[in-house]
């Protein structure tokens, strides 16, 4: 009996060692980018003709706001039919992931200009995941802790999520009126983990200032990959709650709290202003803040964001493209 138990323990130890070594090897491969892990987005968002072109007019890096077949990048292309715009975005990524493949895409496209899209809502959470052992399950907390160290696990989760087509279920509710039950689960999870996470992302309150400093270092790495002769536009997409009381009310119903309304509602909010000031010495970099434009454009009869999802709706995508066009192409 003892020999059998010892054999079982030995077997499981071997399995654990194999899994751990495999994970380490995969993590190294991912961080060193030995293969093109995000080729699926690159091929899916760009035609073969555009992927093969050099000296393109604009190369876009971003997350799910940008990695959308019918998003603002496509709208911008329609507004500028004479320009060649290629999209190197991918859903579920942040600045750390962009830095893995940015050099490869820049070399492929040799762009005249680059747009890096920032999302105020979760870019700082992408730098370091939240943690709340009281309100969030142990499994979720462990996952967040592990993925802070092993970026490749987030990548695998993202790819498996795409295969399971989770977005199909969520998209059924995009055009419905706001409902706590129907709202994007990832957003509600962040709010449950930290009810002030939206406000902290905007104002860089508490531990989010530390997250910003890590994000800033990563942005410096990205800018170092870009030739000084290439114009870089860094566009901040605000969280919908920054736009007006309609979205604040919805976020409050989800459990979000806002204790510093003066700083939260400022057009020159901390996240954007810190970044602009920290990189003011980069002469080829321009920071774009569409918050005032969005506040003026979003109305009761013309919403820019979905009511049950933090992303742009059709109006938001077209308006953001309209905002970007004269600033990037000087037209």
Phi and psi in degrees as GROMACS dihedral restraints (atoms count N, CA, C in turn):
[ dihedral_restraints ]
;  ai    aj    ak    al  type     phi  dphi    fc
    3     4     5     6     1   -63.3    20    10
    4     5     6     7     1   -39.1    20    10
    6     7     8     9     1   -64.3    20    10
    7     8     9    10     1   -37.2    20    10
    9    10    11    12     1   -66.7    20    10
   10    11    12    13     1   -43.7    20    10
   12    13    14    15     1   -63.2    20    10
   13    14    15    16     1   -42.4    20    10
   15    16    17    18     1   -62.2    20    10
   16    17    18    19     1   -38.6    20    10
   18    19    20    21     1   -66.2    20    10
   19    20    21    22     1   -39.7    20    10
   21    22    23    24     1   -64.8    20    10
   22    23    24    25     1   -44.8    20    10
   24    25    26    27     1   -61.5    20    10
   25    26    27    28     1   -42.3    20    10
   27    28    29    30     1   -62.6    20    10
   28    29    30    31     1   -40.6    20    10
   30    31    32    33     1   -61.5    20    10
   31    32    33    34     1   -47.9    20    10
   33    34    35    36     1   -67.1    20    10
   34    35    36    37     1   -33.7    20    10
   36    37    38    39     1   -63.6    20    10
   37    38    39    40     1   -41.1    20    10
   39    40    41    42     1   -62.5    20    10
   40    41    42    43     1   -42.9    20    10
   42    43    44    45     1   -61.4    20    10
   43    44    45    46     1   -45.3    20    10
   45    46    47    48     1   -61.4    20    10
   46    47    48    49     1   -42.8    20    10
   48    49    50    51     1   -64.6    20    10
   49    50    51    52     1   -43.3    20    10
   51    52    53    54     1   -62.7    20    10
   52    53    54    55     1   -44.8    20    10
   54    55    56    57     1   -62.8    20    10
   55    56    57    58     1   -43.4    20    10
   57    58    59    60     1   -65.2    20    10
   58    59    60    61     1   -44.9    20    10
   60    61    62    63     1   -63.8    20    10
   61    62    63    64     1   -41.2    20    10
   63    64    65    66     1   -61.4    20    10
   64    65    66    67     1   -42.7    20    10
   66    67    68    69     1   -63.1    20    10
   67    68    69    70     1   -42.6    20    10
   69    70    71    72     1   -62.5    20    10
   70    71    72    73     1   -44.2    20    10
   72    73    74    75     1   -64.1    20    10
   73    74    75    76     1   -41.5    20    10
   75    76    77    78     1   -67.8    20    10
   76    77    78    79     1   -39.7    20    10
   78    79    80    81     1   -61.2    20    10
   79    80    81    82     1   -43.4    20    10
   81    82    83    84     1   -63.5    20    10
   82    83    84    85     1   -41.7    20    10
   84    85    86    87     1   -62.9    20    10
   85    86    87    88     1   -40.1    20    10
   87    88    89    90     1   -68.0    20    10
   88    89    90    91     1   -48.2    20    10
   90    91    92    93     1   -68.3    20    10
   91    92    93    94     1   -32.6    20    10
   93    94    95    96     1   -86.7    20    10
   94    95    96    97     1    -6.6    20    10
   96    97    98    99     1    52.8    20    10
   97    98    99   100     1    54.8    20    10
   99   100   101   102     1   -70.5    20    10
  100   101   102   103     1   -24.4    20    10
  102   103   104   105     1  -128.5    20    10
  103   104   105   106     1   166.5    20    10
  105   106   107   108     1   -83.7    20    10
  106   107   108   109     1    86.4    20    10
  108   109   110   111     1   -63.3    20    10
  109   110   111   112     1   -27.5    20    10
  111   112   113   114     1  -106.5    20    10
  112   113   114   115     1    25.9    20    10
  114   115   116   117     1   -65.5    20    10
  115   116   117   118     1   -27.2    20    10
  117   118   119   120     1   -61.7    20    10
  118   119   120   121     1   -39.3    20    10
  120   121   122   123     1   -72.2    20    10
  121   122   123   124     1   -43.6    20    10
  123   124   125   126     1   -58.0    20    10
  124   125   126   127     1   -45.4    20    10
  126   127   128   129     1   -75.0    20    10
  127   128   129   130     1   -34.4    20    10
  129   130   131   132     1   -72.9    20    10
  130   131   132   133     1   -28.0    20    10
  132   133   134   135     1   -98.4    20    10
  133   134   135   136     1    -9.7    20    10
  135   136   137   138     1  -133.7    20    10
  136   137   138   139     1   141.2    20    10
  138   139   140   141     1   -70.1    20    10
  139   140   141   142     1   155.5    20    10
  141   142   143   144     1   -54.9    20    10
  142   143   144   145     1   -36.3    20    10
  144   145   146   147     1   -63.0    20    10
  145   146   147   148     1   -46.9    20    10
  147   148   149   150     1   -70.3    20    10
  148   149   150   151     1   -34.5    20    10
  150   151   152   153     1   -64.7    20    10
  151   152   153   154     1   -27.7    20    10
  153   154   155   156     1   -89.3    20    10
  154   155   156   157     1    -7.7    20    10
  156   157   158   159     1   -79.2    20    10
  157   158   159   160     1   148.5    20    10
  159   160   161   162     1  -113.4    20    10
  160   161   162   163     1   162.6    20    10
  162   163   164   165     1    57.6    20    10
  163   164   165   166     1    43.8    20    10
  165   166   167   168     1   -68.9    20    10
  166   167   168   169     1   161.2    20    10
  168   169   170   171     1   -76.4    20    10
  169   170   171   172     1   -35.9    20    10
  171   172   173   174     1  -149.9    20    10
  172   173   174   175     1   133.1    20    10
  174   175   176   177     1  -114.3    20    10
  175   176   177   178     1   127.8    20    10
  177   178   179   180     1  -109.8    20    10
  178   179   180   181     1   130.2    20    10
  180   181   182   183     1  -115.0    20    10
  181   182   183   184     1   134.3    20    10
  183   184   185   186     1  -175.3    20    10
  184   185   186   187     1  -174.3    20    10
  186   187   188   189     1  -103.7    20    10
  187   188   189   190     1  -145.9    20    10
  189   190   191   192     1   -64.7    20    10
  190   191   192   193     1   -22.3    20    10
  192   193   194   195     1   -63.6    20    10
  193   194   195   196     1   -35.0    20    10
  195   196   197   198     1   -94.6    20    10
  196   197   198   199     1   -31.6    20    10
  198   199   200   201     1   -83.7    20    10
  199   200   201   202     1    68.4    20    10
  201   202   203   204     1  -142.7    20    10
  202   203   204   205     1   122.0    20    10
  204   205   206   207     1   -56.7    20    10
  205   206   207   208     1   -30.0    20    10
  207   208   209   210     1  -118.1    20    10
  208   209   210   211     1    25.5    20    10
  210   211   212   213     1   -87.3    20    10
  211   212   213   214     1  -163.0    20    10
  213   214   215   216     1   -67.2    20    10
  214   215   216   217     1   -26.9    20    10
  216   217   218   219     1   -65.6    20    10
  217   218   219   220     1   -42.9    20    10
  219   220   221   222     1   -64.9    20    10
  220   221   222   223     1   -39.3    20    10
  222   223   224   225     1   -63.4    20    10
  223   224   225   226     1   -40.4    20    10
  225   226   227   228     1   -64.9    20    10
  226   227   228   229     1   -39.0    20    10
  228   229   230   231     1   -63.0    20    10
  229   230   231   232     1   -40.0    20    10
  231   232   233   234     1   -66.7    20    10
  232   233   234   235     1   -34.9    20    10
  234   235   236   237     1   -72.8    20    10
  235   236   237   238     1   -23.0    20    10
  237   238   239   240     1  -127.6    20    10
  238   239   240   241     1    68.4    20    10
  240   241   242   243     1   -63.4    20    10
  241   242   243   244     1   -20.4    20    10
  243   244   245   246     1   -85.2    20    10
  244   245   246   247     1    -2.8    20    10
  246   247   248   249     1  -103.3    20    10
  247   248   249   250     1   150.9    20    10
  249   250   251   252     1  -103.6    20    10
  250   251   252   253     1   112.2    20    10
  252   253   254   255     1  -115.4    20    10
  253   254   255   256     1   124.5    20    10
  255   256   257   258     1  -116.1    20    10
  256   257   258   259     1   146.7    20    10
  258   259   260   261     1  -116.1    20    10
  259   260   261   262     1   113.5    20    10
  261   262   263   264     1  -105.9    20    10
  262   263   264   265     1    28.6    20    10
  264   265   266   267     1   -86.8    20    10
  265   266   267   268     1   163.8    20    10
  267   268   269   270     1  -154.9    20    10
  268   269   270   271     1   137.5    20    10
  270   271   272   273     1   -65.8    20    10
  271   272   273   274     1   142.6    20    10
  273   274   275   276     1    82.6    20    10
  274   275   276   277     1    12.7    20    10
  276   277   278   279     1  -112.8    20    10
  277   278   279   280     1   164.3    20    10
  279   280   281   282     1  -131.4    20    10
  280   281   282   283     1  -165.8    20    10
  282   283   284   285     1   -61.3    20    10
  283   284   285   286     1   -34.9    20    10
  285   286   287   288     1   -63.4    20    10
  286   287   288   289     1   -42.7    20    10
  288   289   290   291     1   -70.5    20    10
  289   290   291   292     1   -38.7    20    10
  291   292   293   294     1   -58.9    20    10
  292   293   294   295     1   -38.9    20    10
  294   295   296   297     1   -64.6    20    10
  295   296   297   298     1   -19.4    20    10
  297   298   299   300     1   -69.9    20    10
  298   299   300   301     1   -37.1    20    10
  300   301   302   303     1  -120.6    20    10
  301   302   303   304     1     3.0    20    10
  303   304   305   306     1   -58.5    20    10
  304   305   306   307     1   -46.4    20    10
  306   307   308   309     1   -59.0    20    10
  307   308   309   310     1   -40.8    20    10
  309   310   311   312     1   -62.7    20    10
  310   311   312   313     1   -45.7    20    10
  312   313   314   315     1   -69.6    20    10
  313   314   315   316     1   -38.2    20    10
  315   316   317   318     1   -63.5    20    10
  316   317   318   319     1   -40.8    20    10
  318   319   320   321     1   -66.0    20    10
  319   320   321   322     1   -39.6    20    10
  321   322   323   324     1   -65.9    20    10
  322   323   324   325     1   -43.8    20    10
  324   325   326   327     1   -93.6    20    10
  325   326   327   328     1   -25.9    20    10
  327   328   329   330     1    43.6    20    10
  328   329   330   331     1    60.0    20    10
  330   331   332   333     1   -75.4    20    10
  331   332   333   334     1   151.5    20    10
  333   334   335   336     1   -76.1    20    10
  334   335   336   337     1   -29.6    20    10
  336   337   338   339     1  -147.5    20    10
  337   338   339   340     1   154.7    20    10
  339   340   341   342     1  -127.9    20    10
  340   341   342   343     1   136.8    20    10
  342   343   344   345     1  -112.7    20    10
  343   344   345   346     1   122.1    20    10
  345   346   347   348     1  -109.4    20    10
  346   347   348   349     1   118.8    20    10
  348   349   350   351     1   -93.1    20    10
  349   350   351   352     1   125.8    20    10
  351   352   353   354     1  -107.3    20    10
  352   353   354   355     1   138.7    20    10
  354   355   356   357     1  -113.8    20    10
  355   356   357   358     1   117.5    20    10
  357   358   359   360     1   -62.1    20    10
  358   359   360   361     1   -30.0    20    10
  360   361   362   363     1   -62.5    20    10
  361   362   363   364     1   -37.2    20    10
  363   364   365   366     1  -145.5    20    10
  364   365   366   367     1     7.3    20    10
  366   367   368   369     1   -62.6    20    10
  367   368   369   370     1   -33.6    20    10
  369   370   371   372     1   -77.7    20    10
  370   371   372   373     1   -26.0    20    10
  372   373   374   375     1   -73.6    20    10
  373   374   375   376     1   -32.5    20    10
  375   376   377   378     1   -62.5    20    10
  376   377   378   379     1   -31.0    20    10
  378   379   380   381     1   -67.9    20    10
  379   380   381   382     1   -42.0    20    10
  381   382   383   384     1  -148.7    20    10
  382   383   384   385     1   121.6    20    10
  384   385   386   387     1   -65.2    20    10
  385   386   387   388     1   157.9    20    10
  387   388   389   390     1   -74.3    20    10
  388   389   390   391     1   172.6    20    10
  390   391   392   393     1  -154.8    20    10
  391   392   393   394     1   130.8    20    10
  393   394   395   396     1  -157.9    20    10
  394   395   396   397     1    98.2    20    10
  396   397   398   399     1   -75.7    20    10
  397   398   399   400     1   -13.3    20    10
  399   400   401   402     1   -87.0    20    10
  400   401   402   403     1   -41.2    20    10
  402   403   404   405     1  -100.5    20    10
  403   404   405   406     1   -19.8    20    10
  405   406   407   408     1  -114.5    20    10
  406   407   408   409     1   147.5    20    10
  408   409   410   411     1   -59.8    20    10
  409   410   411   412     1   154.6    20    10
  411   412   413   414     1   -60.7    20    10
  412   413   414   415     1   -41.2    20    10
  414   415   416   417     1   -60.6    20    10
  415   416   417   418     1   -44.8    20    10
  417   418   419   420     1   -65.9    20    10
  418   419   420   421     1   -42.7    20    10
  420   421   422   423     1   -62.5    20    10
  421   422   423   424     1   -41.9    20    10
  423   424   425   426     1   -64.2    20    10
  424   425   426   427     1   -41.5    20    10
  426   427   428   429     1   -60.1    20    10
  427   428   429   430     1   -46.1    20    10
  429   430   431   432     1   -62.7    20    10
  430   431   432   433     1   -42.0    20    10
  432   433   434   435     1   -63.7    20    10
  433   434   435   436     1   -45.2    20    10
  435   436   437   438     1   -65.9    20    10
  436   437   438   439     1   -42.1    20    10
  438   439   440   441     1   -71.9    20    10
  439   440   441   442     1   -15.6    20    10
  441   442   443   444     1   -65.0    20    10
  442   443   444   445     1   -27.2    20    10
  444   445   446   447     1  -102.3    20    10
  445   446   447   448     1   -36.0    20    10
  447   448   449   450     1  -112.4    20    10
  448   449   450   451     1    94.3    20    10
  450   451   452   453     1   -64.2    20    10
  451   452   453   454     1   -29.5    20    10
  453   454   455   456     1   -64.7    20    10
  454   455   456   457     1   -26.6    20    10
  456   457   458   459     1   -67.5    20    10
  457   458   459   460     1   -39.5    20    10
  459   460   461   462     1   -61.9    20    10
  460   461   462   463     1   -39.6    20    10
  462   463   464   465     1   -61.8    20    10
  463   464   465   466     1   -47.0    20    10
  465   466   467   468     1   -62.2    20    10
  466   467   468   469     1   -41.0    20    10
  468   469   470   471     1   -63.2    20    10
  469   470   471   472     1   -39.6    20    10
  471   472   473   474     1   -63.4    20    10
  472   473   474   475     1   -45.5    20    10
  474   475   476   477     1   -66.9    20    10
  475   476   477   478     1   -40.7    20    10
  477   478   479   480     1   -66.1    20    10
  478   479   480   481     1   -36.5    20    10
  480   481   482   483     1   -62.7    20    10
  481   482   483   484     1   -38.9    20    10
  483   484   485   486     1   -66.3    20    10
  484   485   486   487     1   -38.8    20    10
  486   487   488   489     1   -66.8    20    10
  487   488   489   490     1   -35.0    20    10
  489   490   491   492     1   -79.3    20    10
  490   491   492   493     1    -9.9    20    10
  492   493   494   495     1    57.7    20    10
  493   494   495   496     1    48.2    20    10
  495   496   497   498     1   -60.6    20    10
  496   497   498   499     1   -29.8    20    10
  498   499   500   501     1   -65.8    20    10
  499   500   501   502     1   -23.1    20    10
  501   502   503   504     1   -61.1    20    10
  502   503   504   505     1   -45.1    20    10
  504   505   506   507     1   -65.6    20    10
  505   506   507   508     1   -43.5    20    10
  507   508   509   510     1   -65.0    20    10
  508   509   510   511     1   -37.2    20    10
  510   511   512   513     1   -66.9    20    10
  511   512   513   514     1   -18.8    20    10
  513   514   515   516     1   -64.6    20    10
  514   515   516   517     1   -20.3    20    10
  516   517   518   519     1  -106.3    20    10
  517   518   519   520     1     3.9    20    10
  519   520   521   522     1   -63.3    20    10
  520   521   522   523     1   -35.7    20    10
  522   523   524   525     1   -95.2    20    10
  523   524   525   526     1     7.1    20    10
  525   526   527   528     1   -90.8    20    10
  526   527   528   529     1   160.5    20    10
  528   529   530   531     1   -69.0    20    10
  529   530   531   532     1   159.2    20    10
  531   532   533   534     1   -54.0    20    10
  532   533   534   535     1   137.6    20    10
  534   535   536   537     1  -151.7    20    10
  535   536   537   538     1   133.3    20    10
  537   538   539   540     1   -58.6    20    10
  538   539   540   541     1   -36.0    20    10
  540   541   542   543     1   -74.0    20    10
  541   542   543   544     1   -28.3    20    10
  543   544   545   546     1   -97.3    20    10
  544   545   546   547     1   -10.2    20    10
  546   547   548   549     1   -68.1    20    10
  547   548   549   550     1   151.8    20    10
  549   550   551   552     1   -44.2    20    10
  550   551   552   553     1   122.3    20    10
  552   553   554   555     1   -68.4    20    10
  553   554   555   556     1   -32.9    20    10
  555   556   557   558     1   -65.4    20    10
  556   557   558   559     1   -42.3    20    10
  558   559   560   561     1   -64.2    20    10
  559   560   561   562     1   -45.4    20    10
  561   562   563   564     1   -64.7    20    10
  562   563   564   565     1   -31.0    20    10
  564   565   566   567     1   -67.7    20    10
  565   566   567   568     1   -41.4    20    10
  567   568   569   570     1   -61.9    20    10
  568   569   570   571     1   -42.6    20    10
  570   571   572   573     1   -65.9    20    10
  571   572   573   574     1   -38.8    20    10
  573   574   575   576     1   -65.0    20    10
  574   575   576   577     1   -37.0    20    10
  576   577   578   579     1   -70.7    20    10
  577   578   579   580     1   -35.7    20    10
  579   580   581   582     1  -153.0    20    10
  580   581   582   583     1   105.3    20    10
  582   583   584   585     1   -62.4    20    10
  583   584   585   586     1   -20.4    20    10
  585   586   587   588     1   -98.6    20    10
  586   587   588   589     1     9.0    20    10
  588   589   590   591     1   -60.1    20    10
  589   590   591   592     1   -35.4    20    10
  591   592   593   594     1   -66.2    20    10
  592   593   594   595     1   -49.5    20    10
  594   595   596   597     1   -63.0    20    10
  595   596   597   598     1   -41.2    20    10
  597   598   599   600     1   -63.7    20    10
  598   599   600   601     1   -36.4    20    10
  600   601   602   603     1   -63.8    20    10
  601   602   603   604     1   -35.8    20    10
  603   604   605   606     1   -79.2    20    10
  604   605   606   607     1   -44.9    20    10
  606   607   608   609     1   -96.9    20    10
  607   608   609   610     1    -4.9    20    10
  609   610   611   612     1    58.4    20    10
  610   611   612   613     1    41.4    20    10
  612   613   614   615     1   -79.8    20    10
  613   614   615   616     1   143.1    20    10
  615   616   617   618     1    56.3    20    10
  616   617   618   619     1  -129.0    20    10
  618   619   620   621     1   -69.3    20    10
  619   620   621   622     1   -10.4    20    10
  621   622   623   624     1   -74.6    20    10
  622   623   624   625     1   -18.7    20    10
  624   625   626   627     1   -68.0    20    10
  625   626   627   628     1   -39.4    20    10
  627   628   629   630     1   -65.1    20    10
  628   629   630   631     1   -39.7    20    10
  630   631   632   633     1   -61.5    20    10
  631   632   633   634     1   -41.1    20    10
  633   634   635   636     1   -60.5    20    10
  634   635   636   637     1   -41.0    20    10
  636   637   638   639     1   -63.4    20    10
  637   638   639   640     1   -36.4    20    10
  639   640   641   642     1   -67.8    20    10
  640   641   642   643     1   -44.6    20    10
  642   643   644   645     1   -58.7    20    10
  643   644   645   646     1   -42.6    20    10
  645   646   647   648     1   -60.7    20    10
  646   647   648   649     1   -44.0    20    10
  648   649   650   651     1   -61.4    20    10
  649   650   651   652     1   -40.1    20    10
  651   652   653   654     1   -67.7    20    10
  652   653   654   655     1   -36.8    20    10
  654   655   656   657     1   -66.3    20    10
  655   656   657   658     1   -36.4    20    10
  657   658   659   660     1   -60.3    20    10
  658   659   660   661     1   -40.6    20    10
  660   661   662   663     1   -61.8    20    10
  661   662   663   664     1   -43.2    20    10
  663   664   665   666     1   -62.6    20    10
  664   665   666   667     1   -46.2    20    10
  666   667   668   669     1   -65.9    20    10
  667   668   669   670     1   -29.4    20    10
  669   670   671   672     1   -67.6    20    10
  670   671   672   673     1   -21.8    20    10
  672   673   674   675     1   -80.6    20    10
  673   674   675   676     1   -12.2    20    10
  675   676   677   678     1  -103.2    20    10
  676   677   678   679     1   130.0    20    10
  678   679   680   681     1   -58.5    20    10
  679   680   681   682     1   144.2    20    10
  681   682   683   684     1   -64.7    20    10
  682   683   684   685     1   -19.0    20    10
  684   685   686   687     1   -81.2    20    10
  685   686   687   688     1    -7.8    20    10
  687   688   689   690     1   -95.9    20    10
  688   689   690   691     1   126.6    20    10
  690   691   692   693     1   -73.0    20    10
  691   692   693   694     1   134.9    20    10
  693   694   695   696     1  -120.6    20    10
  694   695   696   697     1   126.1    20    10
  696   697   698   699     1  -111.9    20    10
  697   698   699   700     1   123.2    20    10
  699   700   701   702     1  -110.4    20    10
  700   701   702   703     1   106.2    20    10
  702   703   704   705     1  -103.3    20    10
  703   704   705   706     1   123.5    20    10
  705   706   707   708     1   -93.5    20    10
  706   707   708   709     1   116.5    20    10
  708   709   710   711     1   -88.1    20    10
  709   710   711   712     1   118.7    20    10
  711   712   713   714     1   -73.5    20    10
  712   713   714   715     1   158.2    20    10
  714   715   716   717     1   -69.4    20    10
  715   716   717   718     1   145.6    20    10
  717   718   719   720     1   -57.4    20    10
  718   719   720   721     1   -31.2    20    10
  720   721   722   723     1   -65.0    20    10
  721   722   723   724     1   -18.8    20    10
  723   724   725   726     1   -75.9    20    10
  724   725   726   727     1   -15.3    20    10
  726   727   728   729     1   -77.9    20    10
  727   728   729   730     1   -53.3    20    10
  729   730   731   732     1  -165.6    20    10
  730   731   732   733     1   178.2    20    10
  732   733   734   735     1   -66.4    20    10
  733   734   735   736     1   -24.7    20    10
  735   736   737   738     1   -57.8    20    10
  736   737   738   739     1   -48.5    20    10
  738   739   740   741     1   -75.5    20    10
  739   740   741   742     1   -33.2    20    10
  741   742   743   744     1   -61.1    20    10
  742   743   744   745     1   -42.6    20    10
  744   745   746   747     1   -60.3    20    10
  745   746   747   748     1   -43.0    20    10
  747   748   749   750     1   -63.3    20    10
  748   749   750   751     1   -44.1    20    10
  750   751   752   753     1   -65.4    20    10
  751   752   753   754     1   -36.3    20    10
  753   754   755   756     1   -63.7    20    10
  754   755   756   757     1   -39.5    20    10
  756   757   758   759     1   -65.0    20    10
  757   758   759   760     1   -28.2    20    10
  759   760   761   762     1   -77.5    20    10
  760   761   762   763     1   -11.2    20    10
  762   763   764   765     1   114.2    20    10
  763   764   765   766     1    -0.9    20    10
  765   766   767   768     1   -70.2    20    10
  766   767   768   769     1   146.1    20    10
  768   769   770   771     1  -121.1    20    10
  769   770   771   772     1   147.1    20    10
  771   772   773   774     1  -132.9    20    10
  772   773   774   775     1   109.0    20    10
  774   775   776   777     1  -104.9    20    10
  775   776   777   778     1   -12.4    20    10
  777   778   779   780     1  -128.6    20    10
  778   779   780   781     1    69.5    20    10
  780   781   782   783     1   -62.2    20    10
  781   782   783   784     1   -32.0    20    10
  783   784   785   786     1   -63.2    20    10
  784   785   786   787     1   -49.7    20    10
  786   787   788   789     1   -73.0    20    10
  787   788   789   790     1   -33.8    20    10
  789   790   791   792     1   -67.1    20    10
  790   791   792   793     1   -37.5    20    10
  792   793   794   795     1   -88.2    20    10
  793   794   795   796     1    -2.4    20    10
  795   796   797   798     1   -65.7    20    10
  796   797   798   799     1   141.6    20    10
  798   799   800   801     1   -68.6    20    10
  799   800   801   802     1   -40.4    20    10
  801   802   803   804     1   -91.6    20    10
  802   803   804   805     1    61.6    20    10
  804   805   806   807     1   -70.8    20    10
  805   806   807   808     1   161.9    20    10
  807   808   809   810     1   -59.5    20    10
  808   809   810   811     1   -47.6    20    10
  810   811   812   813     1   -54.8    20    10
  811   812   813   814     1   -48.6    20    10
  813   814   815   816     1   -68.9    20    10
  814   815   816   817     1   -46.5    20    10
  816   817   818   819     1   -66.8    20    10
  817   818   819   820     1   -40.0    20    10
  819   820   821   822     1   -59.2    20    10
  820   821   822   823     1   -46.6    20    10
  822   823   824   825     1   -64.4    20    10
  823   824   825   826     1   -45.7    20    10
  825   826   827   828     1   -61.3    20    10
  826   827   828   829     1   -42.2    20    10
  828   829   830   831     1   -70.5    20    10
  829   830   831   832     1   -38.3    20    10
  831   832   833   834     1   -67.6    20    10
  832   833   834   835     1   -23.9    20    10
  834   835   836   837     1  -116.7    20    10
  835   836   837   838     1    20.8    20    10
  837   838   839   840     1   -66.5    20    10
  838   839   840   841     1   -17.0    20    10
  840   841   842   843     1   -80.3    20    10
  841   842   843   844     1   -10.9    20    10
  843   844   845   846     1   -85.1    20    10
  844   845   846   847     1    99.9    20    10
  846   847   848   849     1   -68.1    20    10
  847   848   849   850     1   -19.6    20    10
  849   850   851   852     1   -94.6    20    10
  850   851   852   853     1     5.0    20    10
  852   853   854   855     1  -110.0    20    10
  853   854   855   856     1   132.6    20    10
  855   856   857   858     1  -123.5    20    10
  856   857   858   859     1   128.8    20    10
  858   859   860   861     1   -96.7    20    10
  859   860   861   862     1   131.6    20    10
  861   862   863   864     1  -115.4    20    10
  862   863   864   865     1   127.4    20    10
  864   865   866   867     1  -123.3    20    10
  865   866   867   868     1    98.3    20    10
  867   868   869   870     1   -85.0    20    10
  868   869   870   871     1    11.9    20    10
  870   871   872   873     1   -58.7    20    10
  871   872   873   874     1   -46.9    20    10
  873   874   875   876     1   -60.9    20    10
  874   875   876   877     1   -43.1    20    10
  876   877   878   879     1   -59.2    20    10
  877   878   879   880     1   -43.7    20    10
  879   880   881   882     1   -67.1    20    10
  880   881   882   883     1   -40.6    20    10
  882   883   884   885     1   -61.5    20    10
  883   884   885   886     1   -37.0    20    10
  885   886   887   888     1   -76.2    20    10
  886   887   888   889     1   -26.8    20    10
  888   889   890   891     1   -92.1    20    10
  889   890   891   892     1   -35.8    20    10
  891   892   893   894     1   -75.3    20    10
  892   893   894   895     1   120.8    20    10
  894   895   896   897     1  -134.0    20    10
  895   896   897   898     1   174.7    20    10
  897   898   899   900     1   -59.9    20    10
  898   899   900   901     1   -32.1    20    10
  900   901   902   903     1   -98.9    20    10
  901   902   903   904     1     2.5    20    10
  903   904   905   906     1  -150.7    20    10
  904   905   906   907     1    75.1    20    10
  906   907   908   909     1   -78.9    20    10
  907   908   909   910     1   146.5    20    10
  909   910   911   912     1   -97.9    20    10
  910   911   912   913     1   -21.7    20    10
  912   913   914   915     1  -115.9    20    10
  913   914   915   916     1   151.9    20    10
  915   916   917   918     1   -63.9    20    10
  916   917   918   919     1   152.3    20    10
  918   919   920   921     1   -80.3    20    10
  919   920   921   922     1   -20.8    20    10
  921   922   923   924     1  -119.4    20    10
  922   923   924   925     1    22.1    20    10
  924   925   926   927     1  -157.9    20    10
  925   926   927   928     1   143.6    20    10
  927   928   929   930     1   -77.3    20    10
  928   929   930   931     1    -2.1    20    10
  930   931   932   933     1   -87.9    20    10
  931   932   933   934     1   168.0    20    10
  933   934   935   936     1   -64.7    20    10
  934   935   936   937     1   144.0    20    10
  936   937   938   939     1   -89.6    20    10
  937   938   939   940     1  -167.6    20    10
  939   940   941   942     1   -59.7    20    10
  940   941   942   943     1   -40.3    20    10
  942   943   944   945     1   -64.7    20    10
  943   944   945   946     1   -44.7    20    10
  945   946   947   948     1   -60.9    20    10
  946   947   948   949     1   -43.0    20    10
  948   949   950   951     1   -63.6    20    10
  949   950   951   952     1   -44.8    20    10
  951   952   953   954     1   -68.4    20    10
  952   953   954   955     1   -37.6    20    10
  954   955   956   957     1   -71.4    20    10
  955   956   957   958     1   -37.6    20    10
  957   958   959   960     1   -65.5    20    10
  958   959   960   961     1   -38.7    20    10
  960   961   962   963     1   -64.0    20    10
  961   962   963   964     1   -40.5    20    10
  963   964   965   966     1   -65.2    20    10
  964   965   966   967     1   -35.0    20    10
  966   967   968   969     1   -67.3    20    10
  967   968   969   970     1   -42.3    20    10
  969   970   971   972     1   -73.3    20    10
  970   971   972   973     1   -35.4    20    10
  972   973   974   975     1   -50.6    20    10
  973   974   975   976     1   -56.6    20    10
  975   976   977   978     1   -69.3    20    10
  976   977   978   979     1   -23.7    20    10
  978   979   980   981     1   -79.9    20    10
  979   980   981   982     1   -35.1    20    10
  981   982   983   984     1   -90.2    20    10
  982   983   984   985     1   -40.7    20    10
  984   985   986   987     1  -104.5    20    10
  985   986   987   988     1     4.6    20    10
  987   988   989   990     1    52.4    20    10
  988   989   990   991     1    45.0    20    10
